[in-house]
Amino acid sequence: MPDLGPAVTTIIERCLAVRPGEDVVVIADNGTRRIGEALCDAAAAAQAEAVLTIMDPREVDGDEPPRPVA
C-alpha cells in the first residue's frame, strides 16, 4: 500500500485549507475507507471537528448518497 501521508497533507492543508474549529465530514465506503480514515485523521490533527461516515457503495459512481449521509 502506498503512503497516503503526502497526498492527505496536500488535500487538508493546501486544497481545503482546513482551519481549527471547522467542521469536516469525510464520506467513504468500504473500498475507500483507508483514504477516508487518513483524511479524517489529518483534519482532526488540523484541530477541525472531523467526522468519518462509511456508507454502502452506490451502484453507479456519482449516485446520490443515502438520505442520512446527504
HELIX and SHEET records of a PDB file:
HELIX    1   1 GLY A    5  THR A    9  1                                   5    
HELIX    2   2 THR A   10  CYS A   15  3                                   6    
HELIX    3   3 ARG A   33  ALA A   45  1                                  13    
SHEET    1   A 2 ASP A  23  ALA A  28  0                                        
SHEET    2   A 2 GLU A  49  ILE A  54  1                                        
END                                                                             
